[in-house]
């Protein structure tokens, strides 16, 4: 049995702790697959449209993203979360430099993916940096600051998706950054109340709040003023433009990946539509994409894979 001193992730949720012995590759891949399938999110659902050989690679990358996020967000004590993220970074370094020492199923599963797909370390370290930043930065002065945060929190995921599928052209990654940043922003506008009350984070740009006469006291009281709704409407409109600016990426990749990327983009547009449908009142309720809308998105992605819907056509 491993001693307390050898448990490098002490203080993490029990399900994320490092096992005492190194799992087999098959066990590690099964762990990552189970984690992915326990969360209904676009990153997981989209793998259904990819070729079977790619799915285990996507599960490994997804598991890294999920555990990184949980080490930052599911640990109440900031000092503990910061320590865990630092340890997770060291375990990532080990996965690259001395993979035979890795014991956590994420890194056991991730190593063959790194080798097979020639994945650079930077996107992974950027993701950890974003969750480390979450521990100390809870307010954002401008939309530009939100976008800069997305460079670390969201854009690396899009880059990893492209790397997994063999795309390394910087122009394609630039389009992906547009999509990923917009998706991150859409999630911010969707989760205003949850982020404030559960994490004491306000991603709404402070200068926009001042422009529309919205105060932090308004947010804490759940007071959705006309200014708040107009501010959200403006932010959502700008986010929609950015999301569509990234959509041409769909036209420049193979059909299977195009179906996946179309699903990502449509999902972001659906979130913005859901926000509009409740009159931009995202303080008192969290807008949800309806089950029927989700099924429609999946059906559309399936048609895209079959070549019925081609590329970015019809997105708006």
C-alpha positions in Angstrom: 0.0 0.0 0.0 1.1 3.6 -0.6 1.8 5.8 2.4 0.3 9.2 2.9 3.7 10.8 1.8 3.5 8.9 -1.5 0.0 10.1 -2.3 0.9 13.1 -4.4 -2.7 14.3 -4.8 -3.6 14.3 -1.1 -6.5 16.6 -0.6 -8.0 16.0 -4.0 -11.5 14.4 -4.4 -11.1 10.7 -3.6 -12.0 9.6 -7.1 -9.0 11.6 -8.6 -6.3 10.2 -6.2 -3.3 8.5 -7.7 -3.5 4.7 -7.3 -0.8 2.8 -5.3 0.2 0.8 -8.3 0.5 1.7 -12.0 -2.6 0.6 -13.9 -2.2 -1.2 -17.2 -2.8 0.8 -20.4 -6.2 -0.9 -20.9 -7.2 -0.1 -17.3 -6.1 3.5 -17.7 -7.9 3.9 -21.0 -11.1 2.4 -19.5 -10.8 4.9 -16.6 -10.5 7.9 -19.0 -13.4 6.6 -21.1 -15.7 6.2 -18.0 -14.8 9.7 -16.9 -15.7 11.1 -20.3 -18.9 9.2 -20.5 -20.0 10.5 -17.0 -20.2 14.0 -18.3 -22.6 15.2 -21.0 -20.5 17.8 -22.7 -19.8 18.6 -26.3 -16.1 17.5 -26.0 -17.3 14.0 -25.1 -20.4 13.8 -27.3 -18.5 14.9 -30.4 -16.2 11.9 -30.2 -19.0 9.8 -31.5 -18.5 11.4 -34.9 -14.8 10.6 -35.1 -13.2 7.4 -36.3 -12.9 4.7 -33.6 -9.1 4.7 -33.5 -9.2 8.3 -32.4 -11.6 7.9 -29.6 -9.2 6.6 -27.0 -6.9 9.5 -27.7 -9.8 12.0 -27.2 -10.8 10.2 -24.0 -7.2 10.6 -22.6 -7.1 14.3 -23.5 -10.6 14.8 -22.2 -9.7 13.2 -18.9 -6.6 15.4 -18.5 -8.9 18.5 -19.1 -11.6 17.2 -16.7 -9.2 16.3 -13.9 -7.3 19.6 -14.2 -10.6 21.5 -14.0 -11.7 19.5 -11.0 -8.5 20.0 -9.1 -9.0 23.7 -9.5 -12.7 24.0 -8.9 -13.8 21.1 -6.7 -11.3 21.8 -4.0 -12.6 24.5 -1.6 -9.3 25.6 -0.1 -7.4 27.8 -2.5 -4.0 26.9 -1.1 -4.7 23.2 -1.5 -6.0 23.6 -5.0 -2.9 25.6 -6.0 -0.7 22.9 -4.5 -2.6 20.1 -6.3 -2.3 22.0 -9.7 1.4 22.4 -9.2 1.7 18.7 -8.5 -0.4 17.9 -11.5 2.0 20.0 -13.6 4.9 18.0 -12.2 3.1 14.8 -13.1 2.6 16.1 -16.7 6.4 16.8 -16.9 7.0 13.2 -15.7 4.6 11.9 -18.4 6.8 13.6 -21.0 10.3 13.1 -19.4 10.0 9.8 -17.4 6.7 8.2 -18.4 7.6 4.9 -16.8 7.1 6.6 -13.4 3.6 7.7 -14.1 0.9 6.0 -12.0 -2.2 8.1 -12.5 -4.5 6.6 -15.2 -4.7 9.9 -17.0 -1.0 10.0 -17.7 -0.7 6.3 -18.3 -3.4 6.7 -21.0 -2.1 10.0 -22.3 1.5 8.9 -23.0 0.6 6.7 -26.1 -1.5 9.6 -27.3 1.3 12.1 -26.9 3.6 9.8 -28.9 1.2 8.7 -31.6 -0.1 12.2 -32.3 3.1 14.1 -31.5 1.4 16.4 -29.0 3.4 19.4 -27.7 3.3 20.0 -24.0 2.4 23.6 -24.2 -1.4 23.2 -24.6 -1.5 21.1 -21.5 0.6 23.5 -19.4 -1.6 26.4 -20.6 -4.7 24.6 -19.3 -3.1 24.1 -15.9 -2.0 27.8 -15.9 -5.7 28.8 -16.4 -6.9 26.8 -13.4 -4.0 28.3 -11.4 -5.1 31.7 -12.4 -8.6 31.0 -11.2 -7.3 30.7 -7.7 -6.1 34.3 -7.6 -8.0 36.3 -10.3 -11.8 36.6 -9.9 -12.6 39.9 -11.6 -12.0 41.0 -15.3 -11.6 44.6 -16.2 -12.4 44.3 -19.9 -13.6 41.8 -22.5 -10.1 41.7 -23.7 -9.0 40.3 -20.3 -11.7 37.6 -20.7 -10.3 36.8 -24.1 -6.7 36.6 -22.8 -7.9 34.2 -20.1 -9.4 32.0 -22.9 -6.0 31.8 -24.5 -5.1 29.5 -21.6 -8.5 28.1 -20.6 -10.2 27.2 -23.9 -7.9 27.7 -26.9 -5.6 24.8 -25.9 -8.5 22.4 -26.1 -9.2 23.4 -29.8 -5.5 23.1 -30.6 -5.3 19.6 -29.0 -8.3 18.5 -31.1 -6.6 19.7 -34.3 -3.3 18.0 -33.3 -5.1 14.7 -32.5 -6.5 14.8 -36.1 -3.2 15.7 -37.7 -3.8 19.4 -38.4 -0.8 21.6 -37.5 -1.3 24.6 -39.9 -1.2 27.8 -37.8 -4.0 29.4 -39.9 -6.3 26.5 -38.9 -5.3 26.9 -35.2 -6.1 30.7 -35.4 -9.6 29.9 -36.6 -10.0 27.3 -33.8 -8.9 30.0 -31.3 -11.9 32.2 -32.4 -14.3 29.3 -31.9 -12.9 28.3 -28.5 -12.7 31.8 -27.1 -16.3 32.4 -28.2 -17.4 29.1 -26.6 -15.7 30.2 -23.4 -17.4 33.6 -23.4 -20.8 32.0 -24.1 -20.3 29.8 -21.0 -19.4 32.9 -19.0 -22.6 34.7 -20.0 -24.6 31.5 -19.3 -23.2 31.0 -15.8 -23.1 34.4 -14.3 -25.1 33.6 -11.2 -23.4 30.2 -10.6 -19.9 31.6 -11.0 -20.6 34.4 -8.6 -22.4 32.5 -5.8 -20.4 29.3 -6.0 -16.9 30.5 -6.9 -17.0 34.3 -6.2 -15.9 34.9 -9.8 -17.3 37.6 -12.1 -16.3 37.2 -15.7 -18.6 40.1 -16.8 -16.2 42.9 -17.9 -16.1 45.6 -15.3 -16.1 48.3 -17.9 -19.3 47.0 -19.4 -20.9 46.8 -16.0 -20.0 50.5 -15.5 -21.2 51.4 -18.9 -24.7 49.9 -18.3 -24.9 50.9 -14.6 -24.7 47.4 -13.2 -23.0 47.0 -9.8 -21.7 44.0 -8.0 -24.4 44.5 -5.4 -27.0 44.1 -8.2 -25.4 40.8 -9.2 -25.3 39.5 -5.6 -28.9 40.4 -5.0 -30.0 38.9 -8.3 -31.4 42.2 -9.5 -31.7 41.9 -13.2 -32.0 45.5 -14.4 -32.7 46.7 -17.9 -29.0 47.7 -18.0 -28.0 44.1 -17.1 -30.1 42.6 -19.8 -28.9 45.2 -22.4 -25.3 44.4 -21.4 -25.8 40.7 -21.8 -27.5 41.2 -25.2 -24.5 43.2 -26.4 -21.9 40.7 -25.1 -23.9 37.8 -26.7 -24.0 39.6 -30.0 -20.3 40.1 -30.0 -19.7 36.5 -29.0 -21.9 35.3 -31.8 -19.8 37.3 -34.3 -16.6 35.7 -33.0 -18.1 32.2 -33.1 -19.1 32.6 -36.7 -15.6 34.1 -37.6 -14.2 30.8 -36.5 -16.7 28.7 -38.5 -14.7 28.6 -41.8 -12.5 26.1 -40.0 -15.3 23.6 -40.6 -14.8 23.9 -44.3 -11.0 23.2 -44.2 -10.9 19.8 -42.4 -12.0 16.3 -43.2 -15.7 15.3 -43.0 -15.5 13.5 -39.7 -13.8 16.4 -37.9 -16.0 18.9 -39.7 -19.1 17.2 -38.1 -17.4 17.5 -34.7 -16.5 21.1 -35.2 -19.9 21.9 -36.5 -21.4 20.4 -33.3 -19.1 22.6 -31.2 -20.1 25.7 -33.1 -23.8 24.9 -33.1 -23.7 24.2 -29.4 -22.3 27.6 -28.7 -24.9 29.3 -30.9 -27.6 27.2 -29.1 -26.3 28.6 -25.7 -26.6 32.1 -27.0 -30.1 31.4 -28.3 -31.1 30.0 -24.9 -29.8 33.1 -23.2 -31.9 35.3 -25.5 -34.9 33.1 -25.0 -35.0 34.0 -21.3 -34.6 37.7 -22.0 -30.9 37.7 -21.0 -31.9 37.1 -17.3 -29.0 34.9 -16.5 -28.7 35.9 -12.8 -31.9 34.3 -11.6 -31.7 31.2 -13.8 -29.2 29.3 -15.8 -30.3 29.0 -19.5 -30.3 25.5 -20.7 -30.3 24.1 -24.2 -33.4 22.0 -24.4 -33.3 18.2 -25.0 -35.0 18.6 -28.3 -32.5 21.3 -29.4 -29.6 18.9 -28.3 -31.1 16.1 -30.4 -31.4 18.5 -33.4 -27.8 19.4 -33.0 -26.7 15.8 -32.9 -28.9 15.0 -35.9 -27.4 17.9 -37.8 -23.9 16.8 -37.0 -24.8 13.3 -38.2 -26.0 14.7 -41.5 -22.8 16.7 -41.8 -20.7 13.5 -41.4 -22.7 11.9 -44.1 -22.1 14.9 -46.4 -25.7 16.1 -46.4 -24.8 19.3 -44.6 -21.5 20.6 -45.9 -19.2 22.6 -43.7 -20.3 25.8 -42.1 -23.3 26.4 -44.4 -26.4 27.4 -42.6 -24.8 28.5 -39.4 -26.0 31.9 -38.1 
